[in-house]
Amino acid sequence: MDNRISEIRRQIRALRVSMLEAEAIMREQLNRDEDCAFVAGDLLKMRLVMSRLVEERGVLGDREPIIVHASVAPRRRATAPVSIRPGRPALVASEARA
């Protein structure tokens, strides 16, 4: 049983790296305004396999976290929107005469 758990953990690590690479490829395709349906379909298949592996791992009693060191660059955080402080309202010509 320990061999099966080790095998599942190895498969999960490899699958996570593959998923990160697929996500990076998909983001690049989206940025170039290209069709990413093929990569998205593969990513969904990988998620299905991952969920089954995690389920089997849980049934076997393995609850330890799996740490993955991927060579893929981490996602950049979205920049916070710049807030513009409201200034003094401009005078309208009709208000200036009054």
MMTF fields as JSON, N, C-alpha, C and O atoms, coordinates in Angstrom:
{
  "mmtfVersion": "1.0.0",
  "mmtfProducer": "UNKNOWN",
  "numBonds": 391,
  "numAtoms": 392,
  "numGroups": 98,
  "numChains": 1,
  "numModels": 1,
  "chainsPerModel": [1],
  "groupsPerChain": [98],
  "chainIdList": ["A"],
  "bondAtomList": [4, 2, 8, 6, 12, 10, 16, 14, 20, 18, 24, 22, 28, 26, 32, 30, 36, 34, 40, 38, 44, 42, 48, 46, 52, 50, 56, 54, 60, 58, 64, 62, 68, 66, 72, 70, 76, 74, 80, 78, 84, 82, 88, 86, 92, 90, 96, 94, 100, 98, 104, 102, 108, 106, 112, 110, 116, 114, 120, 118, 124, 122, 128, 126, 132, 130, 136, 134, 140, 138, 144, 142, 148, 146, 152, 150, 156, 154, 160, 158, 164, 162, 168, 166, 172, 170, 176, 174, 180, 178, 184, 182, 188, 186, 192, 190, 196, 194, 200, 198, 204, 202, 208, 206, 212, 210, 216, 214, 220, 218, 224, 222, 228, 226, 232, 230, 236, 234, 240, 238, 244, 242, 248, 246, 252, 250, 256, 254, 260, 258, 264, 262, 268, 266, 272, 270, 276, 274, 280, 278, 284, 282, 288, 286, 292, 290, 296, 294, 300, 298, 304, 302, 308, 306, 312, 310, 316, 314, 320, 318, 324, 322, 328, 326, 332, 330, 336, 334, 340, 338, 344, 342, 348, 346, 352, 350, 356, 354, 360, 358, 364, 362, 368, 366, 372, 370, 376, 374, 380, 378, 384, 382, 388, 386],
  "bondOrderList": [1, 1, 1, 1, 1, 1, 1, 1, 1, 1, 1, 1, 1, 1, 1, 1, 1, 1, 1, 1, 1, 1, 1, 1, 1, 1, 1, 1, 1, 1, 1, 1, 1, 1, 1, 1, 1, 1, 1, 1, 1, 1, 1, 1, 1, 1, 1, 1, 1, 1, 1, 1, 1, 1, 1, 1, 1, 1, 1, 1, 1, 1, 1, 1, 1, 1, 1, 1, 1, 1, 1, 1, 1, 1, 1, 1, 1, 1, 1, 1, 1, 1, 1, 1, 1, 1, 1, 1, 1, 1, 1, 1, 1, 1, 1, 1, 1],
  "groupList": [{"groupName": "MET", "atomNameList": ["N", "CA", "C", "O"], "elementList": ["N", "C", "C", "O"], "formalChargeList": [0, 0, 0, 0], "bondAtomList": [1, 0, 2, 1, 3, 2], "bondOrderList": [1, 1, 2], "singleLetterCode": "M", "chemCompType": "L-PEPTIDE LINKING"}, {"groupName": "ASP", "atomNameList": ["N", "CA", "C", "O"], "elementList": ["N", "C", "C", "O"], "formalChargeList": [0, 0, 0, 0], "bondAtomList": [1, 0, 2, 1, 3, 2], "bondOrderList": [1, 1, 2], "singleLetterCode": "D", "chemCompType": "L-PEPTIDE LINKING"}, {"groupName": "ASN", "atomNameList": ["N", "CA", "C", "O"], "elementList": ["N", "C", "C", "O"], "formalChargeList": [0, 0, 0, 0], "bondAtomList": [1, 0, 2, 1, 3, 2], "bondOrderList": [1, 1, 2], "singleLetterCode": "N", "chemCompType": "L-PEPTIDE LINKING"}, {"groupName": "ARG", "atomNameList": ["N", "CA", "C", "O"], "elementList": ["N", "C", "C", "O"], "formalChargeList": [0, 0, 0, 0], "bondAtomList": [1, 0, 2, 1, 3, 2], "bondOrderList": [1, 1, 2], "singleLetterCode": "R", "chemCompType": "L-PEPTIDE LINKING"}, {"groupName": "ILE", "atomNameList": ["N", "CA", "C", "O"], "elementList": ["N", "C", "C", "O"], "formalChargeList": [0, 0, 0, 0], "bondAtomList": [1, 0, 2, 1, 3, 2], "bondOrderList": [1, 1, 2], "singleLetterCode": "I", "chemCompType": "L-PEPTIDE LINKING"}, {"groupName": "SER", "atomNameList": ["N", "CA", "C", "O"], "elementList": ["N", "C", "C", "O"], "formalChargeList": [0, 0, 0, 0], "bondAtomList": [1, 0, 2, 1, 3, 2], "bondOrderList": [1, 1, 2], "singleLetterCode": "S", "chemCompType": "L-PEPTIDE LINKING"}, {"groupName": "GLU", "atomNameList": ["N", "CA", "C", "O"], "elementList": ["N", "C", "C", "O"], "formalChargeList": [0, 0, 0, 0], "bondAtomList": [1, 0, 2, 1, 3, 2], "bondOrderList": [1, 1, 2], "singleLetterCode": "E", "chemCompType": "L-PEPTIDE LINKING"}, {"groupName": "GLN", "atomNameList": ["N", "CA", "C", "O"], "elementList": ["N", "C", "C", "O"], "formalChargeList": [0, 0, 0, 0], "bondAtomList": [1, 0, 2, 1, 3, 2], "bondOrderList": [1, 1, 2], "singleLetterCode": "Q", "chemCompType": "L-PEPTIDE LINKING"}, {"groupName": "ALA", "atomNameList": ["N", "CA", "C", "O"], "elementList": ["N", "C", "C", "O"], "formalChargeList": [0, 0, 0, 0], "bondAtomList": [1, 0, 2, 1, 3, 2], "bondOrderList": [1, 1, 2], "singleLetterCode": "A", "chemCompType": "L-PEPTIDE LINKING"}, {"groupName": "LEU", "atomNameList": ["N", "CA", "C", "O"], "elementList": ["N", "C", "C", "O"], "formalChargeList": [0, 0, 0, 0], "bondAtomList": [1, 0, 2, 1, 3, 2], "bondOrderList": [1, 1, 2], "singleLetterCode": "L", "chemCompType": "L-PEPTIDE LINKING"}, {"groupName": "VAL", "atomNameList": ["N", "CA", "C", "O"], "elementList": ["N", "C", "C", "O"], "formalChargeList": [0, 0, 0, 0], "bondAtomList": [1, 0, 2, 1, 3, 2], "bondOrderList": [1, 1, 2], "singleLetterCode": "V", "chemCompType": "L-PEPTIDE LINKING"}, {"groupName": "CYS", "atomNameList": ["N", "CA", "C", "O"], "elementList": ["N", "C", "C", "O"], "formalChargeList": [0, 0, 0, 0], "bondAtomList": [1, 0, 2, 1, 3, 2], "bondOrderList": [1, 1, 2], "singleLetterCode": "C", "chemCompType": "L-PEPTIDE LINKING"}, {"groupName": "PHE", "atomNameList": ["N", "CA", "C", "O"], "elementList": ["N", "C", "C", "O"], "formalChargeList": [0, 0, 0, 0], "bondAtomList": [1, 0, 2, 1, 3, 2], "bondOrderList": [1, 1, 2], "singleLetterCode": "F", "chemCompType": "L-PEPTIDE LINKING"}, {"groupName": "GLY", "atomNameList": ["N", "CA", "C", "O"], "elementList": ["N", "C", "C", "O"], "formalChargeList": [0, 0, 0, 0], "bondAtomList": [1, 0, 2, 1, 3, 2], "bondOrderList": [1, 1, 2], "singleLetterCode": "G", "chemCompType": "PEPTIDE LINKING"}, {"groupName": "LYS", "atomNameList": ["N", "CA", "C", "O"], "elementList": ["N", "C", "C", "O"], "formalChargeList": [0, 0, 0, 0], "bondAtomList": [1, 0, 2, 1, 3, 2], "bondOrderList": [1, 1, 2], "singleLetterCode": "K", "chemCompType": "L-PEPTIDE LINKING"}, {"groupName": "PRO", "atomNameList": ["N", "CA", "C", "O"], "elementList": ["N", "C", "C", "O"], "formalChargeList": [0, 0, 0, 0], "bondAtomList": [1, 0, 2, 1, 3, 2], "bondOrderList": [1, 1, 2], "singleLetterCode": "P", "chemCompType": "L-PEPTIDE LINKING"}, {"groupName": "HIS", "atomNameList": ["N", "CA", "C", "O"], "elementList": ["N", "C", "C", "O"], "formalChargeList": [0, 0, 0, 0], "bondAtomList": [1, 0, 2, 1, 3, 2], "bondOrderList": [1, 1, 2], "singleLetterCode": "H", "chemCompType": "L-PEPTIDE LINKING"}, {"groupName": "THR", "atomNameList": ["N", "CA", "C", "O"], "elementList": ["N", "C", "C", "O"], "formalChargeList": [0, 0, 0, 0], "bondAtomList": [1, 0, 2, 1, 3, 2], "bondOrderList": [1, 1, 2], "singleLetterCode": "T", "chemCompType": "L-PEPTIDE LINKING"}],
  "groupTypeList": [0, 1, 2, 3, 4, 5, 6, 4, 3, 3, 7, 4, 3, 8, 9, 3, 10, 5, 0, 9, 6, 8, 6, 8, 4, 0, 3, 6, 7, 9, 2, 3, 1, 6, 1, 11, 8, 12, 10, 8, 13, 1, 9, 9, 14, 0, 3, 9, 10, 0, 5, 3, 9, 10, 6, 6, 3, 13, 10, 9, 13, 1, 3, 6, 15, 4, 4, 10, 16, 8, 5, 10, 8, 15, 3, 3, 3, 8, 17, 8, 15, 10, 5, 4, 3, 15, 13, 3, 15, 8, 9, 10, 8, 5, 6, 8, 3, 8],
  "groupIdList": [1, 2, 3, 4, 5, 6, 7, 8, 9, 10, 11, 12, 13, 14, 15, 16, 17, 18, 19, 20, 21, 22, 23, 24, 25, 26, 27, 28, 29, 30, 31, 32, 33, 34, 35, 36, 37, 38, 39, 40, 41, 42, 43, 44, 45, 46, 47, 48, 49, 50, 51, 52, 53, 54, 55, 56, 57, 58, 59, 60, 61, 62, 63, 64, 65, 66, 67, 68, 69, 70, 71, 72, 73, 74, 75, 76, 77, 78, 79, 80, 81, 82, 83, 84, 85, 86, 87, 88, 89, 90, 91, 92, 93, 94, 95, 96, 97, 98],
  "secStructList": [7, 2, 2, 2, 2, 2, 2, 2, 2, 2, 2, 2, 2, 2, 2, 2, 2, 2, 2, 2, 2, 2, 2, 2, 2, 2, 2, 2, 2, 2, 2, 6, 6, 7, 7, 7, 2, 2, 2, 2, 2, 2, 2, 2, 2, 2, 2, 2, 2, 2, 2, 2, 2, 2, 2, 2, 2, 2, 2, 6, 6, 7, 7, 7, 7, 7, 7, 7, 7, 7, 1, 1, 7, 7, 7, 7, 7, 7, 7, 7, 7, 7, 7, 7, 7, 7, 7, 7, 7, 7, 7, 7, 2, 2, 2, 2, 2, 7],
  "xCoordList": [0.825, 0.0, 0.87, 0.516, 2.003, 2.882, 3.454, 3.66, 3.711, 4.203, 3.166, 3.507, 1.899, 0.828, 0.687, 0.473, 0.801, 0.722, 1.876, 1.677, 3.071, 4.235, 4.056, 4.413, 3.51, 3.268, 2.239, 2.413, 1.181, 0.148, 0.735, 0.474, 1.524, 2.144, 3.057, 3.075, 3.81, 4.699, 3.879, 4.249, 2.77, 1.906, 1.274, 1.153, 0.878, 0.272, 1.289, 0.965, 2.523, 3.566, 3.774, 3.81, 3.909, 4.134, 2.935, 3.096, 1.746, 0.537, 0.417, -0.007, 0.778, 0.733, 1.67, 1.308, 2.87, 3.826, 3.271, 3.355, 2.707, 2.118, 0.963, 0.801, 0.161, -0.967, -0.478, -1.05, 0.575, 1.123, 1.669, 1.488, 2.334, 2.858, 1.724, 1.8, 0.674, -0.474, -1.162, -1.58, -1.281, -1.893, -1.057, -1.603, 0.264, 1.142, 0.992, 0.935, 0.928, 0.742, -0.602, -0.704, -1.633, -2.964, -3.001, -3.615, -2.341, -2.291, -1.582, -2.016, -0.488, 0.22, -0.668, -0.69, -1.397, -2.298, -3.399, -3.76, -3.931, -4.967, -4.413, -5.085, -3.195, -2.585, -2.357, -2.399, -2.114, -1.927, -3.246, -3.267, -4.343, -5.688, -5.811, -6.417, -5.221, -5.284, -6.292, -6.714, -6.664, -7.587, -6.852, -5.809, -7.374, -6.731, -7.624, -7.456, -8.562, -9.519, -8.829, -9.216, -7.805, -7.118, -6.426, -6.546, -5.701, -4.984, -5.975, -5.751, -7.07, -8.089, -8.719, -8.985, -8.962, -9.504, -8.539, -8.944, -7.25, -6.245, -6.183, -6.03, -6.301, -6.266, -7.451, -7.3, -8.619, -9.787, -9.588, -9.99, -8.971, -8.689, -7.704, -7.851, -6.705, -5.736, -6.406, -6.064, -7.356, -8.087, -8.904, -9.009, -9.484, -10.256, -9.346, -9.69, -8.192, -7.231, -6.762, -6.647, -6.491, -6.024, -7.069, -6.727, -8.329, -9.37, -9.485, -9.713, -9.33, -9.395, -8.19, -8.323, -7.008, -5.815, -5.937, -5.581, -6.436, -6.6, -7.623, -7.446, -8.688, -9.711, -9.121, -9.352, -8.362, -7.748, -6.728, -6.627, -5.987, -5.001, -5.684, -5.183, -6.826, -7.575, -8.113, -8.116, -8.569, -9.08, -7.966, -8.207, -6.745, -5.611, -5.1, -4.254, -5.612, -5.274, -4.137, -3.642, -3.704, -2.613, -3.186, -3.965, -2.807, -3.312, -2.19, -2.45, -0.953, 0.198, 0.149, -0.232, 0.524, 0.569, 1.688, 2.71, 1.479, 2.478, 3.045, 2.311, 4.355, 5.011, 5.611, 6.305, 5.33, 5.831, 6.7, 6.277, 7.91, 8.805, 8.841, 9.574, 8.056, 7.959, 8.951, 9.29, 9.402, 10.308, 9.533, 10.126, 8.22, 7.369, 7.298, 7.149, 7.404, 7.356, 5.984, 4.97, 5.942, 4.646, 3.85, 4.397, 2.577, 1.705, 2.026, 2.357, 1.918, 2.093, 0.761, -0.298, 0.835, -0.397, -0.884, -0.093, -2.174, -2.754, -2.453, -2.544, -2.099, -1.799, -3.087, -4.141, -2.977, -4.136, -4.5, -3.615, -5.774, -6.167, -5.736, -5.815, -5.292, -4.85, -6.084, -6.971, -6.13, -7.279, -6.942, -5.86, -7.881, -7.701, -8.513, -9.729, -7.795, -8.464, -9.26, -8.729, -10.532, -11.335, -10.816, -10.529, -10.71, -10.237, -11.408, -12.545, -11.111, -12.18, -13.015, -12.477, -14.314, -15.143, -14.877, -14.707, -14.845, -14.61, -15.856, -16.979, -15.641, -16.78, -17.332, -16.587, -18.621, -19.285, -19.565, -19.788, -19.557, -19.703, -20.952, -20.907, -22.054, -23.29, -23.149, -23.75, -22.372, -22.172, -21.205, -21.302, -20.302, -19.288, -19.927, -19.449, -20.997, -21.659, -22.491, -22.683, -22.966, -23.898, -23.262, -23.936],
  "yCoordList": [-1.192, 0.0, 1.257, 2.244, 1.244, 2.407, 2.703, 3.862, 1.639, 1.848, 2.551, 3.414, 2.187, 2.822, 4.287, 5.138, 4.597, 5.991, 6.791, 7.915, 6.237, 6.925, 7.171, 8.234, 6.2, 6.342, 7.443, 8.247, 7.473, 8.504, 9.883, 10.828, 10.004, 11.297, 11.76, 12.947, 10.848, 11.181, 11.639, 12.594, 10.954, 11.333, 12.708, 13.506, 12.976, 14.273, 15.39, 16.438, 15.174, 16.191, 16.49, 17.652, 15.447, 15.624, 16.304, 17.154, 15.923, 16.508, 17.982, 18.781, 18.359, 19.767, 20.616, 21.709, 20.107, 20.84, 20.975, 22.045, 19.901, 19.943, 20.937, 21.647, 20.984, 21.918, 23.362, 24.225, 23.634, 24.985, 25.406, 26.547, 24.483, 24.784, 25.025, 25.937, 24.211, 24.385, 25.722, 26.396, 26.11, 27.401, 28.549, 29.536, 28.425, 29.471, 29.572, 30.672, 28.434, 28.433, 29.05, 29.825, 28.698, 29.231, 30.751, 31.467, 31.241, 32.687, 33.394, 34.458, 32.801, 33.398, 33.442, 34.443, 32.365, 32.34, 33.381, 34.039, 33.533, 34.545, 35.947, 36.804, 36.186, 37.501, 37.829, 38.996, 36.797, 36.999, 36.915, 36.979, 36.772, 36.675, 35.479, 35.578, 34.334, 33.097, 32.148, 32.339, 31.136, 30.12, 29.197, 28.644, 29.024, 28.181, 27.006, 26.437, 26.645, 25.578, 24.237, 23.477, 23.936, 22.653, 22.538, 21.518, 23.585, 23.574, 23.566, 22.89, 24.313, 24.335, 22.961, 22.539, 22.255, 20.9, 19.951, 19.119, 20.087, 19.263, 19.569, 18.664, 20.837, 21.24, 20.644, 20.213, 20.618, 20.007, 18.501, 17.946, 17.848, 16.419, 16.191, 15.246, 17.059, 16.926, 17.11, 16.42, 18.033, 18.236, 17.015, 16.667, 16.363, 15.146, 14.048, 13.373, 13.876, 12.876, 13.226, 12.348, 14.509, 14.955, 14.648, 14.163, 14.924, 14.687, 13.198, 12.828, 12.347, 10.905, 10.432, 9.578, 10.984, 10.612, 11.056, 10.311, 12.259, 12.774, 11.942, 11.659, 11.556, 10.717, 9.364, 8.888, 8.748, 7.452, 7.588, 6.715, 8.673, 8.937, 9.058, 8.54, 9.739, 9.873, 8.553, 8.295, 7.714, 6.394, 5.55, 4.772, 5.709, 4.954, 5.513, 4.897, 6.683, 7.238, 8.237, 8.577, 8.72, 9.693, 11.098, 11.513, 11.825, 13.187, 14.23, 15.41, 13.816, 14.731, 15.657, 15.223, 16.921, 17.836, 17.437, 16.89, 17.717, 17.434, 18.764, 19.619, 18.94, 20.189, 20.032, 19.057, 21.008, 20.973, 22.193, 23.322, 21.966, 23.059, 23.1, 22.339, 23.979, 24.043, 25.063, 26.038, 24.827, 25.773, 26.877, 27.797, 26.788, 27.791, 29.002, 28.863, 30.184, 31.412, 31.559, 31.252, 32.025, 32.206, 33.322, 34.19, 33.276, 34.313, 35.66, 35.778, 36.666, 38.022, 38.5, 38.217, 39.222, 39.771, 40.913, 41.666, 41.019, 42.124, 43.418, 43.487, 44.429, 45.705, 46.332, 46.232, 46.968, 47.62, 48.84, 49.559, 49.076, 50.25, 51.53, 51.641, 52.468, 53.739, 54.548, 54.749, 55.006, 55.81, 57.281, 57.753, 57.969, 59.395, 60.163, 60.008, 61.005, 61.792, 62.9, 63.639, 63.021, 64.077, 65.455, 65.716, 66.303, 67.666, 68.606, 68.179, 69.861, 70.851, 70.85, 70.766, 70.942, 70.986, 72.273, 73.348, 72.139, 73.304, 74.165, 73.666, 75.441, 76.353, 76.297, 76.288, 76.262, 76.301, 77.754, 78.548, 78.109, 79.51, 80.161, 81.327, 79.426, 80.026, 80.289, 81.235, 79.48, 79.675, 80.821, 81.487, 81.05, 82.095, 83.468, 84.384, 83.647, 84.94, 85.286, 86.467, 84.338, 84.583, 85.211, 85.472],
  "zCoordList": [0.0, 0.0, 0.0, -0.646, 0.712, 0.733, -0.645, -1.005, -1.42, -2.781, -3.637, -4.446, -3.465, -4.24, -3.839, -4.701, -2.553, -2.096, -2.673, -3.134, -2.654, -3.217, -4.709, -5.218, -5.395, -6.83, -7.106, -8.022, -6.316, -6.483, -6.209, -6.954, -5.148, -4.819, -5.952, -6.279, -6.552, -7.667, -8.88, -9.562, -9.139, -10.251, -10.018, -10.947, -8.784, -8.469, -8.657, -9.216, -8.192, -8.388, -9.866, -10.271, -10.664, -12.102, -12.765, -13.641, -12.34, -12.912, -12.554, -13.389, -11.34, -10.944, -11.798, -12.232, -12.034, -12.874, -14.291, -14.892, -14.821, -16.164, -16.227, -17.22, -15.163, -15.14, -15.1, -15.765, -14.327, -14.281, -15.641, -16.066, -16.316, -17.651, -18.642, -19.465, -18.568, -19.46, -19.203, -20.144, -17.932, -17.609, -18.159, -18.653, -18.076, -18.605, -20.127, -20.675, -20.798, -22.253, -22.618, -23.569, -21.853, -22.129, -21.933, -22.724, -20.872, -20.652, -21.8, -22.241, -22.284, -23.417, -24.651, -25.366, -24.903, -26.051, -25.912, -26.887, -24.71, -24.491, -24.693, -25.268, -24.225, -24.4, -25.869, -26.259, -26.695, -28.133, -28.887, -30.116, -28.158, -28.716, -29.661, -30.728, -29.251, -30.02, -29.383, -28.242, -30.134, -29.645, -28.675, -29.024, -27.481, -26.474, -26.076, -24.997, -26.933, -26.609, -26.396, -25.508, -27.207, -27.083, -25.729, -25.049, -25.339, -24.059, -22.902, -21.898, -23.035, -21.983, -21.807, -20.682, -22.919, -22.831, -22.135, -21.323, -22.466, -21.795, -20.306, -19.485, -19.963, -18.559, -17.798, -16.654, -18.421, -17.782, -17.585, -16.562, -18.56, -18.414, -17.265, -16.49, -17.165, -16.076, -14.726, -13.766, -14.64, -13.382, -13.008, -11.832, -14.01, -13.757, -13.21, -12.241, -13.833, -13.361, -11.956, -11.101, -11.712, -10.4, -9.332, -8.253, -9.62, -8.609, -8.284, -7.132, -9.292, -9.026, -8.228, -7.352, -8.524, -7.758, -6.301, -5.388, -6.087, -4.731, -3.967, -2.782, -4.65, -4.012, -3.612, -2.5, -4.519, -4.213, -3.083, -2.222, -3.093, -2.041, -0.687, 0.311, -0.648, 0.596, 1.099, 2.302, 0.181, 0.56, 1.177, 2.1, 0.658, 1.19, 2.518, 3.166, 2.926, 4.228, 4.241, 5.316, 3.091, 3.027, 3.123, 2.265, 4.156, 4.376, 4.375, 4.614, 4.113, 4.133, 2.928, 1.841, 3.091, 1.94, 0.985, 1.398, -0.28, -1.306, -1.766, -2.262, -1.603, -1.974, -3.361, -3.649, -4.214, -5.583, -5.81, -5.561, -6.282, -6.66, -8.175, -8.805, -8.754, -10.208, -10.749, -10.077, -11.951, -12.595, -13.296, -13.859, -13.263, -13.885, -12.973, -11.759, -13.552, -12.764, -12.116, -12.742, -10.866, -10.203, -10.857, -11.538, -10.638, -11.19, -10.584, -9.404, -11.421, -10.901, -10.36, -10.92, -9.274, -8.711, -9.592, -10.159, -9.689, -10.442, -9.712, -8.486, -10.461, -9.833, -9.323, -9.95, -8.19, -7.593, -8.428, -8.894, -8.617, -9.397, -8.687, -7.463, -9.465, -8.917, -8.56, -9.39, -7.324, -6.927, -7.144, -6.797, -7.715, -7.991, -6.974, -6.862, -6.23, -5.211, -5.874, -6.702, -5.515, -6.145, -5.741, -4.572, -6.715, -6.463, -6.251, -6.049, -6.301, -6.153, -7.419, -8.523, -7.264, -8.466, -9.249, -8.673, -10.544, -11.411, -11.456, -11.393, -11.566, -11.676, -13.076, -14.056, -13.161, -14.444, -14.757, -13.843, -15.997, -16.418, -15.81, -15.42, -15.725, -15.193, -13.693, -13.184, -12.975, -11.53, -11.266, -10.236, -12.159, -11.985, -12.037, -11.367, -12.814, -12.944, -11.715, -11.427, -11.017, -9.919, -8.733, -7.736]
}
